[in-house]
Amino acid sequence: MSKFFVLIAFEPNAWNDASAEQRAAWHQDHVDFHRALGDRILSGEALADASTARTVRLQDGEPRVTAGPFAETTEMIGGYYLLEAVSQQQVLGWCEMLPSCYSLEVRPVVEVEV
């Protein structure tokens, strides 16, 4: 088994512009995803709005903190899942269960020894 990181991104106004019924359906997609995958979900969280983000960069050896996400984009990062699966292809199949309003980036996790 290997670990895979699923980054969830979506248009910033998608949630706000959606009807209550659509939001409920998206929430149910996540509930169904959790029920189907069970303990293969190692971790997963929703994230606060991008306006709450802070970016830290080292400049001339000094940390500089700026407001907002690290890169300008038309989509915002809304959450993640850390999954355990036999293959990336398996994870891609599971991702079909999540709301279609998302852009999902799936990456294998690299195990680093410390």
N, C-alpha and C positions, 0 to 999 in steps of 0.2 A: 504494500500500500504506500502511496505517496500523498503529500499534501499539495493542495492547490488553493491559490488566493483568487477570489472572485471580487473584482472591484465593480461597484454599482454606480453608474452615472446616469443623469437624466437632465432634461431641460429644466432650468430653474423654475419656470412657472407651471410646469406640468401638474404638480400637486395642487397648487392654488387654483388653477383653471379647471380642474376636474370636478365633476359632480360628486356629491356625497356617495352616490351609488358606485361610481367608478373607483373612488378611494376605498370603499368597502371591498370591492372586488379585488383590487390590488393587494389589500391587506390579507384577504383570504388566500390569494396566490402564495403569500409567504407562509401562512399557517399550513397550507397543503404541502409546501416544500419542506417545512420542518417535520411534518408527520411522515412524509415519504422517506426522507433521508435519515431521520433519527440521529443516532450517535455518530454518523459520518460527518455531521456538522460539528467541527471542533470549536468554532467561535463564529460570532456574527453580531454585528451591531448596526444600528442606524446612526447617522451622524447629524449633528446640528447644522443649521444653515451655514453656507459658505461665508456669510458676513461675520460669523464668529471666529473664523480661522485667523491664525497668526503664522507667519512664516519667519523662520530663523535662518539667517545666512551668516557665514563667517566672512568678514571683509577686513583685510589687513590684520587678521588674527583676532578681531573683535566681533562678538555676536551682534548682529543687527536684526531687530524685530520689526516687521512691517505687518500692517493689517491686511487681511485677505488671503486667498489661496496663493500658492507659489507660482501659478501660471494662469494667464487669462484664457478662458475657454468658453465655448457656448454651452457646455454642460457643466454641472456641478457634481462632485462626489457626494453620494447620499448614504453610502454604507458599504459593507463588505461581508463576505463569508469566507471562512477558512474551512476547507473541506478535506476529507480523506477519501481517496478513490484509487482504483486500480489504474486509471489512465485519464489523460486530459480529455479524451473523447467521451468518456463516461460523464465527466463534469459538464462538458458542452451539452450533452443530452439532458442532464438535470436542469441546466439553465433555461431550457425551453419551458419549464414550469413557472418561471418568474415573470412578472409583468412585462408586456411587450413594449412599454414606454421606456424601458431601460436600454442603455448601452452597457454591456457586460464585458469586462476584460478579464480573461482567465489566464493565470500564469502558474507554472509549477513553482513550488517553494524550494529554494536551494538550502540544503542543510549545511550550516556552517559550524565547524568545531571551534570552540573557544577554550 
